Amino acid sequence: MKIVLENLTKRFPNRNKKGGADVVAVDNFNFEIPDGKLIGLLGPSGCGKSTCLNLISGLETPTEGRIYFDGEDITDLPAENRGVGLVFQSYALYPHLTVLRNITFPLENLKGEKKMNRHEMDEKALEAARLVQIDGLMERKPNELSGGQQQRVAIARALVKMPRVLLLDEPLSNLDARLRLQTREEIRRIQRETGITTIFVTHDQEEAMSISDMIVVMKDGVIQQIDKPQNVYNDPKNLFVAKFLGTPAINVFVGSVKAERLYIGDDEVMTVSGAPDGNVYIGVRPEGFVPDDNGGLKCKLSGIEIMGRDTSILSTHYAHEGDTIRAIVDSEEATRFTEANDASGNGTADKPGEVSFSLKPRKVYLFDRVTEERVYCKTI
């Protein structure tokens, strides 16, 4: 099922008694969702991603714009006739019904040619349960299930009618970290096996990047960037996208370009061919730092964190926006720091309290200080 959103806009009345403009939750949204793909709608709370999902499902009516399913205009079609399966953040299971009856519930209201007898409904439910691997739990009630199992029941209930579109609204937020990882892998497996066009709403960029074919980054109801997850991470179009994607977050510095040389504060760090002179924000991914005694970026060393496979060098710089610069480096690169540091982690043998970095050009991004849009240039 290909979904096309055309100039989709949703405005809500301003509830402020003193007046004011309407609240724009979705603003002129244009996007084509390819058939059989899993799309992640990503953004902070209040960015309009859930509203967008509700517009597609029919739970909300757009103020402007149209929605098409495989070329058919379904904008005014009632929600029950759209062939959409919807899974919410809350599982919304009926506590007095068994897993089997929770899954068959959507089938009980079918009419006409689609109407099923009890045996047919039970067969469909068992098929959906097998897909999410809970077919051994059919006679249990929700209070006898773990959180992850309850979420699988909710997904099975959405899948039992074999919807044309599957919509998932923050489906993993109530699970602990381990269950979130397991369940998102299951969602990806299920989507691939069924081939159902799926839209997954989340504020967790790691979730979106790990399972989505494409991600849509939103802010204040406006699309910021659409692309494959790794492309968005490697090539952010503006400072908001760069900050939103990445764990740990990108390091942002205040700097300038002078005669095609890039400066972080007063430190000259690299050549930027084609970049106009002016003040810029400089984003450096945590993996973009290389410890180098001759490096141009001079920082004050705060300490070192060894967390399994990753080693982070923590430091500060007066031109850095945050409190701490976090540089993720290869364990071998960090060895001389860990060996030279004293027990308190202060300084190195050569230059107590200091660490110098050179920067990986592909991990450095320049943004206009006013518009915060990306300044494209060749970094050397």
LINMO-V755333 format. One record per residue. N is the residue number from 1. RES is the residue in one letter. OMEGA is omega in whole degrees, -180 to 180 (* if undefined). BURIAL is 1 if it has 16 or more other ideal C-beta (glycine too) atoms within 10 Angstrom, else 0. D_FIRST is the distance of its C-alpha to the first C-alpha in Angstrom with 1 decimal. Layout:
n & res & omega & burial & d_first
N & RES & OMEGA & BURIAL & D_FIRST
N & RES & OMEGA & BURIAL & D_FIRST
This chain:
n & res & omega & burial & d_first
1 & M & 175 & 1 & 0.0
2 & K & 180 & 0 & 3.8
3 & I & 177 & 1 & 6.4
4 & V & 175 & 1 & 9.9
5 & L & -172 & 1 & 13.0
6 & E & 179 & 1 & 16.0
7 & N & -174 & 0 & 19.5
8 & L & -178 & 1 & 18.6
9 & T & 175 & 1 & 21.9
10 & K & 177 & 1 & 23.3
11 & R & 176 & 1 & 27.1
12 & F & 178 & 0 & 29.1
13 & P & 177 & 0 & 32.8
14 & N & -178 & 0 & 35.3
15 & R & 179 & 0 & 37.3
16 & N & -177 & 0 & 40.3
17 & K & 179 & 0 & 43.1
18 & K & 178 & 0 & 44.7
19 & G & -178 & 0 & 41.9
20 & G & -177 & 0 & 39.6
21 & A & 175 & 0 & 36.3
22 & D & 177 & 0 & 33.1
23 & V & -180 & 0 & 31.0
24 & V & -178 & 1 & 28.0
25 & A & 176 & 1 & 25.3
26 & V & -170 & 1 & 22.5
27 & D & 174 & 1 & 23.8
28 & N & -175 & 0 & 22.1
29 & F & 177 & 1 & 18.9
30 & N & -177 & 0 & 16.9
31 & F & 174 & 1 & 14.0
32 & E & -180 & 0 & 10.9
33 & I & -176 & 1 & 8.5
34 & P & 179 & 0 & 7.3
35 & D & 172 & 0 & 4.5
36 & G & -179 & 0 & 6.5
37 & K & 174 & 1 & 9.0
38 & L & -176 & 1 & 11.4
39 & I & 177 & 1 & 12.7
40 & G & 171 & 1 & 16.2
41 & L & -169 & 1 & 17.5
42 & L & 177 & 1 & 21.2
43 & G & -180 & 1 & 24.3
44 & P & 177 & 0 & 27.5
45 & S & 179 & 0 & 28.0
46 & G & -177 & 0 & 27.7
47 & C & 177 & 1 & 25.6
48 & G & -175 & 1 & 22.9
49 & K & 178 & 1 & 20.1
50 & S & 176 & 1 & 20.2
51 & T & 177 & 1 & 20.5
52 & C & 179 & 1 & 17.3
53 & L & -180 & 1 & 15.6
54 & N & 177 & 1 & 17.5
55 & L & 180 & 1 & 16.5
56 & I & -177 & 1 & 12.7
57 & S & -177 & 1 & 13.7
58 & G & 177 & 1 & 16.2
59 & L & 174 & 0 & 19.3
60 & E & 178 & 1 & 20.5
61 & T & -179 & 0 & 20.7
62 & P & 173 & 1 & 20.6
63 & T & 177 & 0 & 23.9
64 & E & 174 & 0 & 22.5
65 & G & -177 & 1 & 19.3
66 & R & 178 & 0 & 16.1
67 & I & -178 & 1 & 12.5
68 & Y & 170 & 0 & 9.8
69 & F & -178 & 1 & 6.5
70 & D & 177 & 0 & 5.8
71 & G & 180 & 0 & 9.5
72 & E & 178 & 0 & 10.6
73 & D & -178 & 0 & 13.0
74 & I & -175 & 1 & 12.8
75 & T & -177 & 0 & 15.4
76 & D & -180 & 0 & 18.1
77 & L & 179 & 0 & 16.2
78 & P & -176 & 0 & 17.9
79 & A & -176 & 0 & 16.3
80 & E & -179 & 0 & 16.9
81 & N & -176 & 0 & 14.9
82 & R & -179 & 1 & 11.6
83 & G & -176 & 0 & 10.5
84 & V & 171 & 1 & 10.9
85 & G & -173 & 1 & 13.0
86 & L & 176 & 1 & 15.5
87 & V & -176 & 1 & 18.1
88 & F & 176 & 0 & 21.0
89 & Q & 174 & 1 & 23.9
90 & S & -172 & 0 & 26.2
91 & Y & 176 & 1 & 25.3
92 & A & 177 & 0 & 26.4
93 & L & 177 & 1 & 27.5
94 & Y & -172 & 0 & 30.0
95 & P & -177 & 0 & 33.2
96 & H & -179 & 0 & 35.0
97 & L & 175 & 0 & 32.2
98 & T & 176 & 1 & 31.8
99 & V & -180 & 1 & 28.7
100 & L & -177 & 1 & 28.0
101 & R & 174 & 1 & 28.3
102 & N & -177 & 1 & 26.3
103 & I & -178 & 1 & 23.3
104 & T & -174 & 1 & 23.9
105 & F & -180 & 1 & 24.4
106 & P & -177 & 1 & 21.0
107 & L & -173 & 1 & 21.5
108 & E & -179 & 0 & 24.9
109 & N & 179 & 0 & 23.9
110 & L & -177 & 0 & 21.7
111 & K & 176 & 0 & 23.4
112 & G & -178 & 0 & 23.9
113 & E & -178 & 0 & 22.3
114 & K & -177 & 0 & 20.2
115 & K & -178 & 0 & 23.5
116 & M & 171 & 0 & 24.6
117 & N & -174 & 0 & 28.1
118 & R & -180 & 0 & 29.2
119 & H & -180 & 0 & 29.1
120 & E & 179 & 0 & 25.5
121 & M & 180 & 1 & 24.5
122 & D & 178 & 1 & 26.5
123 & E & 178 & 0 & 25.0
124 & K & -180 & 1 & 21.5
125 & A & 180 & 1 & 22.8
126 & L & 177 & 1 & 24.6
127 & E & 178 & 0 & 21.6
128 & A & 180 & 1 & 19.8
129 & A & 177 & 1 & 23.1
130 & R & -178 & 0 & 23.5
131 & L & -180 & 1 & 20.2
132 & V & 173 & 1 & 21.6
133 & Q & 174 & 0 & 25.2
134 & I & -176 & 1 & 26.9
135 & D & 177 & 1 & 27.7
136 & G & -175 & 0 & 31.4
137 & L & -168 & 1 & 31.4
138 & M & -177 & 1 & 30.3
139 & E & 178 & 0 & 33.7
140 & R & 174 & 0 & 34.1
141 & K & -173 & 1 & 33.7
142 & P & -178 & 1 & 32.1
143 & N & 177 & 0 & 35.5
144 & E & -177 & 0 & 36.1
145 & L & 172 & 1 & 33.1
146 & S & 179 & 0 & 32.8
147 & G & 180 & 0 & 30.5
148 & G & 178 & 1 & 28.1
149 & Q & 177 & 1 & 28.1
150 & Q & 179 & 1 & 27.5
151 & Q & 179 & 1 & 24.4
152 & R & 176 & 1 & 23.1
153 & V & 179 & 1 & 23.9
154 & A & 179 & 1 & 21.8
155 & I & 178 & 1 & 18.8
156 & A & 179 & 1 & 19.5
157 & R & 178 & 1 & 19.7
158 & A & -176 & 1 & 16.3
159 & L & -168 & 1 & 14.9
160 & V & 178 & 1 & 17.2
161 & K & -175 & 1 & 15.1
162 & M & -177 & 0 & 12.1
163 & P & 176 & 1 & 9.9
164 & R & -178 & 1 & 6.2
165 & V & 176 & 1 & 7.0
166 & L & -178 & 1 & 10.3
167 & L & -177 & 1 & 12.7
168 & L & -176 & 1 & 16.0
169 & D & -180 & 1 & 18.9
170 & E & -171 & 1 & 21.8
171 & P & -173 & 1 & 21.6
172 & L & -170 & 1 & 24.4
173 & S & -180 & 0 & 27.0
174 & N & -178 & 0 & 29.2
175 & L & 176 & 1 & 29.6
176 & D & -171 & 0 & 32.4
177 & A & -178 & 0 & 31.9
178 & R & 179 & 0 & 32.0
179 & L & 177 & 1 & 29.5
180 & R & -180 & 1 & 27.1
181 & L & -179 & 0 & 27.2
182 & Q & -175 & 0 & 26.7
183 & T & 178 & 1 & 23.9
184 & R & 175 & 1 & 21.8
185 & E & 178 & 0 & 22.3
186 & E & 179 & 1 & 21.2
187 & I & 179 & 1 & 18.0
188 & R & 179 & 1 & 17.2
189 & R & -179 & 0 & 18.2
190 & I & -179 & 1 & 16.2
191 & Q & 179 & 1 & 12.9
192 & R & -179 & 0 & 13.9
193 & E & -177 & 0 & 15.0
194 & T & -177 & 1 & 12.0
195 & G & -179 & 0 & 9.3
196 & I & 174 & 1 & 7.4
197 & T & -171 & 1 & 6.0
198 & T & 176 & 1 & 9.4
199 & I & -172 & 1 & 11.7
200 & F & -179 & 1 & 15.4
201 & V & 178 & 1 & 18.2
202 & T & 170 & 1 & 21.6
203 & H & -178 & 1 & 24.9
204 & D & -175 & 1 & 25.8
205 & Q & 178 & 1 & 25.2
206 & E & 176 & 0 & 26.0
207 & E & -176 & 1 & 23.2
208 & A & -177 & 1 & 20.6
209 & M & -173 & 1 & 22.1
210 & S & -173 & 0 & 22.4
211 & I & -173 & 1 & 18.9
212 & S & 169 & 1 & 16.5
213 & D & 176 & 1 & 15.0
214 & M & 175 & 1 & 15.7
215 & I & 176 & 1 & 17.6
216 & V & -180 & 1 & 18.2
217 & V & -176 & 1 & 21.9
218 & M & 173 & 1 & 22.9
219 & K & 178 & 1 & 26.4
220 & D & 177 & 0 & 27.6
221 & G & -176 & 1 & 24.3
222 & V & 175 & 0 & 24.0
223 & I & 177 & 1 & 21.9
224 & Q & -179 & 1 & 24.4
225 & Q & 176 & 1 & 22.5
226 & I & 178 & 1 & 19.1
227 & D & 172 & 1 & 19.3
228 & K & -174 & 0 & 19.3
229 & P & -177 & 1 & 21.5
230 & Q & 178 & 0 & 24.6
231 & N & 179 & 0 & 24.5
232 & V & 179 & 1 & 24.6
233 & Y & -176 & 1 & 27.4
234 & N & -173 & 0 & 29.4
235 & D & -179 & 0 & 28.9
236 & P & -177 & 1 & 28.8
237 & K & 179 & 1 & 28.9
238 & N & -174 & 1 & 31.2
239 & L & 179 & 1 & 33.5
240 & F & -179 & 1 & 31.2
241 & V & -180 & 1 & 28.5
242 & A & -180 & 1 & 31.2
243 & K & -173 & 1 & 32.8
244 & F & -179 & 1 & 29.7
245 & L & 176 & 1 & 28.5
246 & G & 175 & 1 & 30.9
247 & T & -4 & 0 & 33.0
248 & P & -177 & 0 & 35.9
249 & A & 177 & 1 & 35.3
250 & I & 176 & 1 & 36.3
251 & N & -177 & 1 & 40.0
252 & V & 180 & 1 & 40.6
253 & F & 170 & 1 & 44.0
254 & V & -177 & 1 & 45.7
255 & G & -177 & 1 & 47.0
256 & S & 174 & 1 & 47.8
257 & V & 178 & 1 & 47.8
258 & K & 179 & 0 & 51.1
259 & A & 178 & 0 & 51.7
260 & E & 172 & 1 & 48.5
261 & R & -177 & 0 & 49.6
262 & L & -180 & 1 & 47.6
263 & Y & 167 & 1 & 49.5
264 & I & -168 & 1 & 48.6
265 & G & 176 & 1 & 51.4
266 & D & -177 & 0 & 54.4
267 & D & 175 & 1 & 53.0
268 & E & -170 & 0 & 52.1
269 & V & 180 & 1 & 49.2
270 & M & 175 & 1 & 47.8
271 & T & 179 & 0 & 47.5
272 & V & -176 & 1 & 44.6
273 & S & 176 & 0 & 44.8
274 & G & -180 & 0 & 43.7
275 & A & 179 & 1 & 43.4
276 & P & 176 & 0 & 45.3
277 & D & 177 & 0 & 48.1
278 & G & 179 & 0 & 47.4
279 & N & -177 & 0 & 46.5
280 & V & 163 & 1 & 43.2
281 & Y & -179 & 1 & 41.4
282 & I & 177 & 1 & 41.1
283 & G & 178 & 1 & 38.4
284 & V & 177 & 1 & 39.2
285 & R & -179 & 1 & 36.9
286 & P & 180 & 1 & 39.0
287 & E & -178 & 0 & 38.8
288 & G & -179 & 1 & 40.1
289 & F & 175 & 1 & 43.7
290 & V & 177 & 1 & 46.3
291 & P & -173 & 1 & 49.7
292 & D & -180 & 0 & 52.2
293 & D & -180 & 0 & 55.9
294 & N & -179 & 0 & 55.7
295 & G & -176 & 1 & 52.4
296 & G & -178 & 1 & 52.4
297 & L & -176 & 1 & 50.8
298 & K & -176 & 1 & 53.6
299 & C & 174 & 1 & 52.6
300 & K & -177 & 0 & 54.4
301 & L & 179 & 1 & 53.6
302 & S & -178 & 1 & 52.8
303 & G & -178 & 0 & 52.0
304 & I & 176 & 1 & 49.9
305 & E & 175 & 0 & 47.2
306 & I & -177 & 0 & 46.6
307 & M & -180 & 0 & 43.4
308 & G & -175 & 0 & 42.8
309 & R & -176 & 0 & 41.4
310 & D & 171 & 0 & 41.5
311 & T & -180 & 1 & 44.6
312 & S & 172 & 1 & 44.6
313 & I & -178 & 1 & 47.4
314 & L & -178 & 1 & 47.8
315 & S & 178 & 1 & 49.7
316 & T & 176 & 0 & 50.3
317 & H & -174 & 1 & 50.8
318 & Y & -179 & 0 & 52.0
319 & A & -179 & 1 & 49.2
320 & H & -177 & 1 & 46.4
321 & E & -176 & 0 & 44.5
322 & G & -179 & 0 & 44.3
323 & D & -172 & 0 & 47.0
324 & T & 170 & 0 & 46.2
325 & I & 179 & 1 & 45.0
326 & R & 179 & 1 & 43.1
327 & A & 178 & 1 & 43.2
328 & I & -175 & 1 & 41.6
329 & V & 175 & 1 & 43.6
330 & D & -177 & 0 & 44.2
331 & S & 179 & 0 & 46.7
332 & E & 178 & 0 & 49.2
333 & E & -175 & 1 & 49.1
334 & A & -173 & 1 & 49.8
335 & T & -176 & 0 & 52.7
336 & R & 177 & 0 & 55.4
337 & F & -178 & 1 & 54.4
338 & T & -180 & 0 & 54.3
339 & E & -175 & 0 & 57.6
340 & A & -178 & 0 & 59.4
341 & N & 173 & 1 & 58.3
342 & D & -174 & 0 & 60.7
343 & A & -179 & 0 & 59.8
344 & S & 179 & 0 & 58.6
345 & G & -178 & 0 & 56.3
346 & N & 170 & 0 & 58.3
347 & G & 177 & 1 & 58.5
348 & T & -178 & 1 & 59.1
349 & A & -176 & 0 & 62.4
350 & D & -177 & 0 & 62.3
351 & K & -178 & 0 & 61.3
352 & P & 177 & 0 & 61.3
353 & G & -178 & 0 & 58.5
354 & E & 173 & 0 & 56.8
355 & V & 180 & 1 & 53.9
356 & S & 179 & 1 & 52.9
357 & F & 157 & 1 & 49.4
358 & S & -173 & 1 & 48.2
359 & L & 175 & 1 & 44.5
360 & K & -174 & 0 & 41.7
361 & P & -176 & 0 & 40.7
362 & R & 180 & 0 & 37.0
363 & K & -180 & 1 & 37.0
364 & V & -177 & 1 & 38.7
365 & Y & 179 & 1 & 37.0
366 & L & -179 & 1 & 38.7
367 & F & 178 & 1 & 37.7
368 & D & -175 & 1 & 39.5
369 & R & -178 & 0 & 41.7
370 & V & -175 & 0 & 41.0
371 & T & -175 & 0 & 37.3
372 & E & 175 & 0 & 36.2
373 & E & -178 & 0 & 34.1
374 & R & 172 & 1 & 34.2
375 & V & -176 & 1 & 37.2
376 & Y & 180 & 0 & 36.2
377 & C & 178 & 1 & 39.2
378 & K & 179 & 0 & 40.3
379 & T & -178 & 1 & 41.8
380 & I & * & 0 & 44.6
